[in-house]
Amino acid sequence: MLTTPHLLVGAAIGSQFHNPMMVAPISAASHFVLDGIPHLGGFIEVEDLEKKEVLFVLGDVVLGLGLLLFLTNNNPAAELIWLGAFCAVLPDFHHTFQVLFGPDKLKKYDNLHKKFHYKKPMSILSGMATQVATVILSLLVILGIF
């Protein structure tokens, strides 16, 4: 999944639980559940990282963080929402570590992480539909509509 759905699902979890000891592990676990849902993409190979991929990832992160800033403005649950969002993307930080220190670092964790990913090819429409639906449902939960 893209970063934005991970961030927003974690944020939705943070908006619903009042105990950080519940928010953190549930949000981190949600990452692996989302990776198993059929979706477009998968993972970017650090060894073959191209400029357009870096720009796409940065745009995705900026979108997710921008939505979080908007959603947590004057929100009494802001700290738990941010905790949930952070913990939900934490399982992907090994990619940053690999970019900085080499693709062979954390290889065992990387291989384990890949086992959770949905691996079958999908059309752009259906692959993005699951991610858009995830974002919409998360927003509805955070906003208290659902």
C-alpha positions in Angstrom: 0.0 0.0 0.0 1.0 3.6 -0.4 2.1 5.5 2.7 -1.1 7.6 2.9 -3.5 4.7 3.5 -1.1 3.3 6.1 -0.9 6.7 7.9 -4.6 7.2 7.8 -5.5 3.7 9.1 -3.1 4.2 11.9 -4.6 7.6 12.6 -8.1 6.1 12.6 -7.0 3.6 15.1 -5.5 6.4 17.2 -8.8 8.3 17.0 -10.7 5.4 18.4 -8.6 4.1 21.3 -7.7 6.2 24.3 -4.8 4.1 25.5 -1.4 4.5 23.7 -0.4 1.0 24.8 -3.3 -0.2 22.5 -2.8 2.3 19.7 0.8 1.6 19.1 0.7 -2.2 18.5 -2.6 -2.3 16.8 -1.5 0.4 14.4 1.8 -1.4 13.7 -0.1 -4.6 13.1 -2.5 -2.8 10.7 0.5 -2.2 8.4 0.9 -5.9 7.7 -2.9 -6.4 7.3 -3.0 -3.6 4.7 0.0 -5.0 2.8 -1.9 -8.3 2.4 -5.0 -6.6 0.9 -5.0 -6.6 -3.0 -3.6 -3.2 -4.1 -1.6 -1.7 -6.9 2.2 -1.5 -6.4 3.8 -3.4 -3.6 7.3 -2.4 -2.7 10.0 -0.4 -4.3 13.3 -2.2 -4.6 16.0 0.0 -3.0 18.7 -1.3 -5.4 16.8 0.1 -8.4 15.5 3.3 -6.9 14.8 5.9 -9.6 14.2 9.6 -9.3 10.5 9.3 -10.4 9.9 6.7 -7.6 11.5 9.0 -5.0 9.3 11.9 -6.2 6.2 9.7 -6.1 7.0 8.5 -2.6 7.6 12.0 -1.4 4.3 13.2 -2.9 2.5 10.3 -1.2 4.1 11.1 2.2 3.4 14.9 1.8 -0.3 14.1 1.0 -0.6 11.8 4.0 1.1 14.2 6.4 -0.9 17.1 5.0 -4.2 15.3 5.7 -3.0 14.5 9.2 -2.1 18.1 9.9 -5.6 19.1 8.8 -7.3 16.3 10.8 -5.5 17.0 14.0 -5.8 20.7 14.0 -7.6 21.4 17.3 -8.4 17.7 17.7 -8.3 16.6 21.3 -7.1 13.1 20.2 -4.2 14.6 18.1 -1.4 12.9 20.0 -3.0 9.4 19.7 -3.8 10.1 16.1 -0.2 10.9 15.4 1.0 8.0 17.4 -1.2 5.6 15.4 -0.1 7.1 12.1 3.6 6.8 13.1 3.3 3.3 14.3 1.4 2.3 11.2 4.3 3.3 8.9 7.1 2.2 11.2 7.3 -1.3 9.6 8.4 0.5 6.3 11.3 2.5 7.8 13.7 -0.3 6.9 13.5 1.1 3.3 15.0 4.4 4.5 17.6 2.5 6.5 18.5 0.5 3.3 18.8 3.7 1.2 21.1 5.3 3.7 23.3 2.3 4.6 22.9 -0.1 1.7 20.3 -2.6 0.4 21.8 -5.5 2.2 21.1 -4.0 5.6 18.1 -5.5 7.4 17.7 -8.1 4.6 16.1 -10.7 6.9 13.5 -8.2 8.1 12.9 -7.1 4.5 12.3 -10.7 3.4 9.9 -11.2 6.2 8.1 -8.0 5.4 7.7 -9.0 1.8 5.9 -12.2 2.8 2.9 -10.0 3.9 2.7 -8.2 0.6 0.0 -8.9 -2.0 1.9 -10.1 -5.0 -0.5 -10.7 -7.8 -0.6 -8.1 -10.7 -3.7 -5.8 -10.7 -5.1 -3.3 -13.0 -4.5 0.4 -12.1 -8.2 0.9 -11.5 -8.8 -2.0 -9.2 -5.4 -1.6 -7.5 -6.0 2.0 -6.7 -9.6 1.5 -5.8 -8.7 -0.5 -2.7 -6.3 2.2 -1.6 -8.8 5.0 -2.2 -11.5 3.1 -0.3 -9.1 2.6 2.6 -8.4 6.3 2.7 -12.1 7.2 2.5 -13.1 4.8 5.3 -10.2 6.0 7.5 -11.2 9.6 7.0 -14.8 8.8 7.9 -13.7 7.0 11.1 -11.4 9.9 12.1 -14.1 12.5 11.4 -16.6 10.4 13.5 -18.9 9.9 10.5 -18.5 6.1 10.5 
